[in-house]
Amino acid sequence: MDSNQQQTKWSQFLSLIVVFFFWGFVAASNDILIPVFKKWFVLSQVQSQLVAWAFYVAYFIGSVIFFVISLKSDILQKFGYKKTLAVGLVLSALGAFLFVPAASAANFWFFLAALFIVGLGFSVQQIVANPLAIKMGSPQTGAHRLTLAGGINSLGTTIGPILVGIALFGMGNKEDSAPKNQNLTKIEIVKNEYQTHKNELTKNIIELKKDREDDPAKVNEVIATVEKNIADLDTQINSISQNTEANDSQVEAYSSKLGEIKQRSTNITYPLEFVKDNLKLVKTPFIVLGIAFILVAVFMLFSKIEDPAKEEEAQIEEGSAKFSIFKYPQLYLGMLAIFIYVGVEVSIISNLPALLHTKEFGGVLEHNIAPFVSLYWGSLMIGRWNGGINVFNISKSTNMVLKFVVPFIAFGIIILANTLSGKDVSAFYIYAFWIIAFIIMSFIGGKNAGKTLMIFGVAGVVMMILGLIYPDKEIAKYFFISGGLFCSIMWPSIFDLAIAGLGKNTGKASSFLVMMILGGGIIPLIQGWICDFDKASPGGIMGITWTHFSYVIPIICFIYLAFYGFATPKILKKQGIQMGETESSAH
């Protein structure tokens, strides 16, 4: 490794991280679209995960295309980093604008195609921006620079779901989103859940009666179906009102009946024009995004970002002119690590709305999902802001103070943003305990990429297990959400380990790694497939629902990530590459 302690090129780096913000904004917004599309297009959980699949499979295809072209000509050296970035941004803008005709047609596959094109553009941007961020200064602080850029990415993931949630559902209602009253009896809680579902269906009927675009016969047929469900809800509500001292078995019976009615509600196919009307609000945020992509592309072309010198790419000569990933175990194991890391990061949150919608986790409806999505992605912001501190040339004592202060500033931004959107997130305050645990682990990991990855991988395993077994579901959900904290520094750690010693083949290696973002489309499908067992087997497994049990998938993923963090430094050491902690005047 080069020991040259060159300074970070801040003016150039700050221009670059604008791109990281948009990646986060769109990726997190997908988690709001998933339950919306699931509802209006009448999808199963695994079908709804095609949203993530379309977005992340584009990274794979885009990276394959990039690599094939680069075999004949080095794109980054021929066209330059700035121009390649601009092309990726324009491509993403095209995909964002396609949301307009997709919403007008109310066609799920059209939406997937639009997301695919956005992701295709992002794949080009990722291939360029990640190695460029690492090269904008000292190699020893490359991973921390990428972590800082990831912190800006996570600011986008925190704000994205809030703004998209406002665009789709309007400002929040503090009373509606407030934590459950702990003084309510079990039967009172169930009665409230009946009333909430009734209110949702009643709202749909009011809107259906205003529908003048669809076939009246189809509208009346749907109204009759919805009214039948409301009548069944009223019957049960009246029964509960006369049975306020219901025992546990009776409460369970009422809950089961509610589950049956909700299942019937999710199977209602609404008239096409009615669906179009409910999806039209999707257009606005993506029009704004498309325009922003174009503006940033223009900004990039005129920015002061310099392309890394060609000589830098040629510093380490390879024994063969032909590049093979099998010559570098750190790379092919890292490819699997990226596949699994992106997969678990996306899968935890894209299946969380389905988990929170279950009775055991409170039956949270679509319009109240955004704060939880924001907290999850905000957890990555907390972690990345914490890791990004290591980039700055500050004293060891200042660094230590900031390691405690900055995560809570980030947490405060999450709370403030959700509060300003009209949501009651007072229940989130308990999450401070998870943040403290994260800070302690970050000190143990230090600046050693392998050690940190191993520790956080083990922490991820523990959190997922606790989420599965903890009896209080109001607490259990935070164990799952904390997966965001422990995923936060994994990307730069894996990336830094995987490209170590690649020299002039860094660009090719980067395209292979970005290719593996495909995991974000595959692993959520697997977890979603397990969730759907609840339809055929509503009794669940081992006393919990299949949706809850599906979080065994993240456990398996975190185990491999911990292994990669443990094994790769040893592999690199055999190659004469030391990835240990570097000491400098800043620490």
N, C-alpha and C positions, 0 to 999 in steps of 0.2 A: 504493500500500500504506500502511496505517496505521502510523505510526511510534510509536505509543503503547507504551512499554515496560512494560506492566502485568505484574505477577508471576503466575506459574503458581499456580492454585488447587489446592494439593497435596491437601488433605483430600478434595476432590471428585474430583480426578483419580485418586487411589489407589482410590477406590470403583469408578470406571469400569473400570480396567484388569483387574479380576477377570473381566470378560466376555471380554477379549482372551485370557486364559489358556485358557478353554474352547474358543474357536475353534481354537486350536493343538492342544489335546489331541485333539480329534475328527479334525481334518484329517490329522494324522500317523498316527493309529491306522488310518485307511483303508489306509495302505501296508502294514500288517501283515495286514489283512483280504484284500487283493488276492491274495497268493499262497495264502492259506488257502482262499478261495472258488474260486480257479483249480484247486486240487488236488481238493477234495471235490465240486465241481459239474462237473468235467471241462470246463473252459473253455479257449478259445484265449486268446492274450495280448490281442488286441483286445477280446474279450468280457469279460475280467477288468477291463479299463479302464472298463467300464460302472459300476464302483463309483465312480470319480472323476467320471464323467459324471453319474450320478444326484445326487451331492452338489453339484456345481458348477452344473448346469443349474437347480437350485432357486434359486440366487442370481439367475439371470437372470429366471426367472418371478416370483419374489418382488419383484424390483425393478420389473418391468413393472407388476405389480398396484399397487405402492406409487405409482408415477409416475401411473398412470391416475387413481387416487383423488385424488392431490395436485393434479390439474388442476382439480378442483371445490372441494377444501378442503385447506389446508395442514395435513397430519396432525401434523407436529411442533409447530406453533404452537397447534393446536386441542387436542390431547391431552397435549402435553408430551413431553419427551425420556424422562423416567423411565418413564412409563406405557407408551410405545411399546417401550422396551427390555424391560420386564417381559413384554409380550405376546409378543415374539420369543423370550424365554427359555422361556416356558410351551409355546410351539409346538415348540421344540427338545426339551423334556422329553417331549412326546407321542411324537415320533419315536424318542427313545432307548428309551422303554418298549416300543415296537413291536418292538424287537429280540428280546424274549422270545417272542412268538408266532411270529416269523420263524424263530428257531432251533428252536422246537418243531416247526414244519412242515418245516424244512430246505428252504426255498423261496428260491431266489436272487432272484426278482423281488420277493418280500415284503421281503427285506433292502434291495433298492434303493429300494422305496417308503418304508421307515423312514428310510433315509439322506436321501432327498429331503425328507422332512418336517423332519428335523434341519437340513438346509441352508436350507429355507424360513424357519425361525426365525432362522437366522444372517443371512440376507439383511436382515431387518428390523433386527437388531442392528447390522449393519455400516453401514447407511444412517444410523443415529442416532449410533453411537459414534465414527466417524471424524471427521466435522465437529465433533462435540462436543469431542473431544480437542484438535483444532486451536484451538477457540475458548476453551479454558480457560486463557487467558493471552495473552502477547504474540503478535501475528501472525508476528513475525520468528522465533520459536522454535516455531511450530506444527508444522513438519515434524519437528523434533527430538523434540517431545512425542509425536508419533505414532510415531516411531522407538522411543522408550522404551516406549510401550505395546506396540509390536511385539515388543520384547525380552521382555516378560511373555508375550505370545502364543507366542514361541519357546521359553520355558521349558516351556510346555504341550506344544509339539511335540517337545521333547527327552524329557520324562518319559512322554508318552502311549504311544509305541511300546514303551518298556521295560515299563511296567505292563501293557499289553494283551498283550505277549509273554509275561510271567510268567503272566497269567491263562489264556492258551491253551496254553502249553507247559511251564509250571512254571519253577523257577529254572534258570539256565544251568549248563552243564558247562564248566569252564575248559579241560579237556583237549580236549573236542570242538570248542570255538571258538578254540583256539590257532592261531597262524599255522602254515603248513606247515613241516615240517622241511626246511630248505634243503639238508641233507646227503643227502636221499633222491635216488635216481636217478629218471629219467623213468619207467621201468617200475614202480618201487616206488610212485610217486605214483599211477599209473593203477590199480595193484592196490588201493591204499587207497580209491580212488574206487569201485571195484567192491564192496569190502567195506562201504563206507558205504551204498551203495544196497541191498545185500543185507540189512543190518541194519534198514533202514527197512521193507523188504517183510516181513521176518521178524516185526517188531513188529505189522504189520497182520494177519498170519495169526494170531498169538496172540490178538489182540483179536477177530478174526472167529470164531474157534472158541468164544469166550464168548458170541457173539450168539444169543440165544434169542427175539428179537422178529421177525426177518425170516423169510421163506420159506426153509426149510432147503435146498431145491433151488437157490435163487438164491445162498445163502451158499456152498454147496459148489462151485457153478460159478465163483464169484469166487476162492475158495481155490485151485481147480485152476489158474486163470489165473495167479494170483500165484506159485504153486509152480512153474509152468512157467518163469516169468521167473527165479525163484531158481535153478532147475536150470541155466538158460542162463548165469547169473552164475557158478555153481560151476564149470561147464565152462571158462569163460574164466579164472577164478582159478587153477584147476589147471594150465591151459596156461601161464599167466604164471609160476607157481611152477617150472615145468620149463624156462623160457626167460628166466632172469634177466639174460642178456646181450643181450636183444633190441635190434636196431638201430632207428633212428628210424622207418623205414617200418613195421616191425612194431608199434612203440609206437602209431603213428598208426592202424594197423588195429585194435588192441585198443580204442583210444579211440572209433573209429567204431562198433564193435560195442556198446560201452557206451551210446553215444548212441541206438542203435536200441532197445536193451532199455529204456532210460529212457523213450523215446517211447511204447513199448507200455504201460509202467507208468502214464503220465499219461493214457492212454485207457481205463483200467479204471473202469467205473461201479460203485461200491460200493453195497450194499443200503441202502435208505432209512433204516431204523432205526439202522444202523451209522453213517451220515452224521450223523443227528440226535445220536447219542451223542458224536460228535467235535466237533459244533458247540455243544453245550450250554454250554460254558465261555465262549462269546461273551456270554451273557446277563449275567453278573455285572458286568463293567465298565460296561455300558450302563444297568443298573439304578441303579448308583451315580451315573452321570452324570445320569440323569433326576432323581434326588432332588436332586443338587447344583444343577441348573438351577432347580428350584422354589425352593430355599432362596435362591439368588442373586436370583431375581425378587422375592421378599419383601424381601430386603435392599435392593434397588434402590428399591423403593417408599418405604422409610423412610429412605433415605440423604439426605445434605445436598446432593446434586447439584442445581444451579440450572439452569433452562433459559436459554439465551442470550436477552437482551432482544430484543423484537420490533423495537425501533428499530435494533439492529445489523443486522438483516436488510434494513432499508430504507435503509441509508446510501448505497448506490450506486443511483441511479435509472436504469432502463433506458429507452431511447427508445421502446420498444413494450411494450404490456401482454402481448403474446404472446411466449413463450419459444421460441427455436429454437436447437438445438445448432449449426446451421450458421453462426450469427453469431460463434461462438467457436472458431477453429481449434485453440486450446490444449485445448479440451474434446473435440472429435471425434477429434483425433489422440491425445489422452490416453485416450479410450475404447478405441481400438485398442491403445494401450500397455498398459493394464490387462489387456485380453483376452490379449495375448501374454505379459505378465509372469506372470500367474497360471498361464497355460498352461505356460510353460517351467518355472516353479517346481515345479508338480505333476508334469509329465511326466518330468523328470529322475529324480525319486525313485520314482514309481509304476512305471516300467519298469526301475528298478535291480535289483529282485529277479530279474527274468528275465535281466538281463545277468550278475549274479553267479552265476546257476544254470548258465550256459554253461560248457563245459569249459575254455575259454581263461581264464575268470575264476575258476576254482577249484571250480565245482559246489557253491556254498553252498546248503544246504537251508533250508527255511522257518523252522525253529526257531532258526537262527543269523543270520537277516536283521535282527532288531531292532537290534543295535548299529550297523549301517550306516545304517539309517533314522534312528536317534537321532543319529548323527554329522552326517548331512545337515541335519536340522531344527535340530540344535544349532548348526550353522554359521550359520544365520539368527539364532540367539540371540546368538552371538558378535558378529556384525555389528551387530545392533540395540542390544545393550548398549553397544557402542563408540559408535554414533551418538547414543544417549540421553544420553551424558555432556554434550553441548552444551546440554542443558536447564538444567543446574545453574549457579548463580551462584558460580563458582570462578575462581581466578586462572589465567592462561594457562599457567604452569609446572605447576600441579596438573593442569590439563586434559591437558597433554602426557603426564605420567606415567601418568595413569589410562587414556589411550588405548592404552598398552602393557600395563598391568597387568590391566585389566578383561577384555579378550578372553581372556587366559590363565586368569583365574579362571573364566570361563564354560567354557573348554575343560576345566579341572579338574573342573567339575561333571559334564560329559559323561562323562569317564573314570570318576569316582567312582560315578555312578549305574549305569553299565554293569557296573562291577566288583562293586558290591553286588548286582546281579542275577545274579551268578555267571558272567559272561562274561570271557574273556581278551581284553582290548583293547590289549595292549601294542604291537600293530602300528600302533595309531593315533598313537603318539608322533611319527611322521614328519610328521604333519599340521601340526605347529607351523610348518613352513616356509611352508605356504600361509597360515597366520594372519599371519605376519610380512609376507608380500607384501600381504595385505589391509590391514594397518595402514598400510603405506607409502602405498598408493593412497588410503586414507581421508584422510590428511594432504594429499595433492595435491588431492583434491576439496574439502576444507574444508567450509564451511557452504553452499556454492552447490549447490542442488538439481540444476540442469541440468548443471553440470560434473561433479558426482559421478555422476549417472546415465550420462553419456556414458563416463566413465572405466571404470565398472564394467561397462557393456555391452561395451566393447572387451575388458576382462579376461575376461568370460564367453566371448566368441568364442575367445580364445586358449586358455583352459582346455579347452573342448570339443574344439578341434582337437588339442591335445596328448593328450587322452584317447583320441582316435581313432588317433593315430600312434605313441604311446609304446610301445616294444617290451615292456617289463616290465609285465605286466598287474596285478601286485601294487601297482605305483605308479600305473598308468593310472587305476585306479578312483578314486583320490583327486582326480584332475583333474576327473572328473565330479562327485564329491561336493562339491568346492569351489564348484560352481555355487551352492550354498546361501549361501556367504559373499558372493558378488557379487550375489545376488538380495536380500540382507538389507535394504538401504536403498532398494530400488527403489520399493516401494509408497508410502511417504510422499513420496518425491521426485516421483513421477508425480502423486500426488493433489494435492500442493501446487501444482505447475505447472498442472494441469488446472483447478482451481477458482479460480485467480488472476483477479481482476477480475469474478467472477460476482455479487458482492453479494447481493441478495435472492433470486437464483436458485440460491444455493449448495446448498440442499436438493434441488432438482430435478436439478442437475448431479451431486450425490452419488449419487442413485438411478440415474442413467445410468451412472456409473462402476462402481457395485456390480453393475449389470446385466452388465457385461463380465467379471465373475468367471467367466462362462460358459466362458471360455477354458480354465479348469482341467478342464472336461469334454470339450472338443473336441480340443485339441492332444495330450493323452495317447492319445486314440483313434487319431490319425494316426500317432503314433510306434509304438503297439502294432500297428497294421496292417502297418507295415514289419517289425517283429519277426517277425510270422507268416510272412514269406517264407521263413524258415528251414525250415519244414515242407516246402514245395514245392521249395526250392533249398538243401539242406543244405550245399552247397559255399560258400555265402556270396557276397560280392562284394569284389573287390580284396583278397583274402586274409584277410578278417575275416568274422565271421558277420553276418547281416542285423540281428540284435539289437544288435550293436556299432555297425554302420553307422547305425542309426536315430538316433544322437545327432547327425546332421547337422541334425535338426529344431531342437534348442536353439541351434545356431549361427545359423540363420536368424533365430530369435527375438531373440537378443542383438544382432544387427546392427540390427534395427529399434529396439530400446530405446536403443541408443547414438545412433541418428539422432534420436530424440525428445528426448533430453537435449541434443543439439547445437542442434536447430532451434527448440525452444519458447521459450527465453529471447529469441531474436531476434524471434519473433512477438509476445511480450509487450511487448518494448521499443517496437515500432511502435504498440502500444496505450497507451503511456505508463506501463507497469507495469515496475518494476525489480525483478528477482529476484536481485540480486547478494548477495554476502556482507555481513552486517551486523556492524559492530564495536560492542562494548559493553565495559563494565568487567569483564565475566566472561572476556574472551578477550584 
